[in-house]
Amino acid sequence: MRPYAVVVDLDVLDELDDVKRYPAKIARQILIKILALASNPYPSDGKKIREGCQVDSGEYRIYYHVDEETHFVTVLLVGKRNDDEVYQRLRRKLGW
């Protein structure tokens, strides 16, 4: 099986770089989970949502889109689970 290329939105990278928002240990865990999507974009703990997928890393959720044609995984958003702001940002980003 051919690996997928993982593309991370610049906003996500900026957020993960903010140590107040994501301490180094948490950011590292999230990045490891994101990189794991290259070998398996549909992990057993993942879930399909409308036009994409989500997977959890601790108390954080990673939202991404898989393009089967080009073999690209695009990480759109990372945020704390059960945080209404994250869901609103996702709706705005995807135009729901």
ROLUMRO-431132 format. One record per residue (C-alpha): x, y, z. Coordinates in nm, 3 decimals. Example, Ala and Ser with C-alpha at 12.3 -4.5 7.8 and 13.67 -1.06 7.14 Angstrom:
BEGIN
<r><X>1.230</X><Y>-0.450</Y><Z>0.780</Z></r>
<r><X>1.367</X><Y>-0.106</Y><Z>0.714</Z></r>
This chain:
BEGIN
<r><X>0.000</X><Y>0.000</Y><Z>0.000</Z></r>
<r><X>0.135</X><Y>0.338</Y><Z>-0.104</Z></r>
<r><X>0.181</X><Y>0.589</Y><Z>0.184</Z></r>
<r><X>-0.017</X><Y>0.911</Y><Z>0.191</Z></r>
<r><X>0.142</X><Y>1.256</Y><Z>0.189</Z></r>
<r><X>0.039</X><Y>1.457</Y><Z>0.494</Z></r>
<r><X>-0.024</X><Y>1.828</Y><Z>0.448</Z></r>
<r><X>-0.084</X><Y>2.040</Y><Z>0.757</Z></r>
<r><X>-0.267</X><Y>2.373</Y><Z>0.735</Z></r>
<r><X>-0.042</X><Y>2.666</Y><Z>0.835</Z></r>
<r><X>-0.292</X><Y>2.776</Y><Z>1.101</Z></r>
<r><X>-0.259</X><Y>2.433</Y><Z>1.266</Z></r>
<r><X>0.121</X><Y>2.460</Y><Z>1.268</Z></r>
<r><X>0.102</X><Y>2.809</Y><Z>1.419</Z></r>
<r><X>-0.135</X><Y>2.685</Y><Z>1.691</Z></r>
<r><X>0.082</X><Y>2.385</Y><Z>1.775</Z></r>
<r><X>0.381</X><Y>2.619</Y><Z>1.804</Z></r>
<r><X>0.200</X><Y>2.818</Y><Z>2.077</Z></r>
<r><X>0.333</X><Y>2.668</Y><Z>2.403</Z></r>
<r><X>0.064</X><Y>2.836</Y><Z>2.611</Z></r>
<r><X>-0.205</X><Y>2.661</Y><Z>2.410</Z></r>
<r><X>-0.022</X><Y>2.332</Y><Z>2.349</Z></r>
<r><X>0.258</X><Y>2.240</Y><Z>2.590</Z></r>
<r><X>0.552</X><Y>2.065</Y><Z>2.420</Z></r>
<r><X>0.447</X><Y>1.717</Y><Z>2.534</Z></r>
<r><X>0.091</X><Y>1.759</Y><Z>2.401</Z></r>
<r><X>0.209</X><Y>1.913</Y><Z>2.071</Z></r>
<r><X>0.450</X><Y>1.622</Y><Z>2.023</Z></r>
<r><X>0.171</X><Y>1.366</Y><Z>2.084</Z></r>
<r><X>-0.054</X><Y>1.543</Y><Z>1.833</Z></r>
<r><X>0.224</X><Y>1.559</Y><Z>1.572</Z></r>
<r><X>0.298</X><Y>1.188</Y><Z>1.615</Z></r>
<r><X>-0.071</X><Y>1.111</Y><Z>1.559</Z></r>
<r><X>-0.074</X><Y>1.336</Y><Z>1.250</Z></r>
<r><X>0.234</X><Y>1.167</Y><Z>1.105</Z></r>
<r><X>0.078</X><Y>0.825</Y><Z>1.166</Z></r>
<r><X>-0.200</X><Y>0.923</Y><Z>0.924</Z></r>
<r><X>0.052</X><Y>0.885</Y><Z>0.640</Z></r>
<r><X>0.054</X><Y>0.508</Y><Z>0.681</Z></r>
<r><X>-0.311</X><Y>0.470</Y><Z>0.783</Z></r>
<r><X>-0.552</X><Y>0.761</Y><Z>0.726</Z></r>
<r><X>-0.839</X><Y>0.553</Y><Z>0.863</Z></r>
<r><X>-0.720</X><Y>0.436</Y><Z>1.207</Z></r>
<r><X>-0.948</X><Y>0.219</Y><Z>1.419</Z></r>
<r><X>-1.001</X><Y>0.504</Y><Z>1.667</Z></r>
<r><X>-1.089</X><Y>0.746</Y><Z>1.385</Z></r>
<r><X>-1.432</X><Y>0.850</Y><Z>1.270</Z></r>
<r><X>-1.573</X><Y>0.979</Y><Z>0.943</Z></r>
<r><X>-1.759</X><Y>1.308</Y><Z>0.958</Z></r>
<r><X>-1.944</X><Y>1.483</Y><Z>0.677</Z></r>
<r><X>-1.662</X><Y>1.573</Y><Z>0.437</Z></r>
<r><X>-1.365</X><Y>1.444</Y><Z>0.633</Z></r>
<r><X>-1.241</X><Y>1.249</Y><Z>0.929</Z></r>
<r><X>-1.148</X><Y>1.300</Y><Z>1.289</Z></r>
<r><X>-0.916</X><Y>1.121</Y><Z>1.527</Z></r>
<r><X>-0.842</X><Y>1.186</Y><Z>1.893</Z></r>
<r><X>-0.506</X><Y>1.240</Y><Z>2.057</Z></r>
<r><X>-0.567</X><Y>1.252</Y><Z>2.430</Z></r>
<r><X>-0.816</X><Y>1.528</Y><Z>2.496</Z></r>
<r><X>-0.754</X><Y>1.687</Y><Z>2.157</Z></r>
<r><X>-0.921</X><Y>1.614</Y><Z>1.827</Z></r>
<r><X>-0.761</X><Y>1.626</Y><Z>1.483</Z></r>
<r><X>-0.985</X><Y>1.702</Y><Z>1.185</Z></r>
<r><X>-0.858</X><Y>1.609</Y><Z>0.840</Z></r>
<r><X>-0.957</X><Y>1.531</Y><Z>0.483</Z></r>
<r><X>-0.836</X><Y>1.232</Y><Z>0.281</Z></r>
<r><X>-0.805</X><Y>1.259</Y><Z>-0.096</Z></r>
<r><X>-0.791</X><Y>0.902</Y><Z>-0.228</Z></r>
<r><X>-0.713</X><Y>1.013</Y><Z>-0.581</Z></r>
<r><X>-0.394</X><Y>1.203</Y><Z>-0.496</Z></r>
<r><X>-0.312</X><Y>1.014</Y><Z>-0.174</Z></r>
<r><X>-0.305</X><Y>1.333</Y><Z>0.031</Z></r>
<r><X>-0.417</X><Y>1.374</Y><Z>0.393</Z></r>
<r><X>-0.483</X><Y>1.740</Y><Z>0.474</Z></r>
<r><X>-0.500</X><Y>1.831</Y><Z>0.842</Z></r>
<r><X>-0.751</X><Y>2.113</Y><Z>0.872</Z></r>
<r><X>-0.790</X><Y>2.178</Y><Z>1.241</Z></r>
<r><X>-0.675</X><Y>2.066</Y><Z>1.584</Z></r>
<r><X>-0.861</X><Y>2.153</Y><Z>1.900</Z></r>
<r><X>-0.974</X><Y>2.047</Y><Z>2.241</Z></r>
<r><X>-1.259</X><Y>1.797</Y><Z>2.249</Z></r>
<r><X>-1.595</X><Y>1.923</Y><Z>2.378</Z></r>
<r><X>-1.496</X><Y>2.283</Y><Z>2.304</Z></r>
<r><X>-1.772</X><Y>2.465</Y><Z>2.116</Z></r>
<r><X>-1.523</X><Y>2.709</Y><Z>1.964</Z></r>
<r><X>-1.346</X><Y>2.426</Y><Z>1.781</Z></r>
<r><X>-1.672</X><Y>2.303</Y><Z>1.628</Z></r>
<r><X>-1.760</X><Y>2.658</Y><Z>1.519</Z></r>
<r><X>-1.414</X><Y>2.701</Y><Z>1.360</Z></r>
<r><X>-1.456</X><Y>2.370</Y><Z>1.179</Z></r>
<r><X>-1.798</X><Y>2.473</Y><Z>1.045</Z></r>
<r><X>-1.655</X><Y>2.803</Y><Z>0.918</Z></r>
<r><X>-1.353</X><Y>2.634</Y><Z>0.762</Z></r>
<r><X>-1.563</X><Y>2.372</Y><Z>0.581</Z></r>
<r><X>-1.855</X><Y>2.603</Y><Z>0.502</Z></r>
<r><X>-2.120</X><Y>2.402</Y><Z>0.687</Z></r>
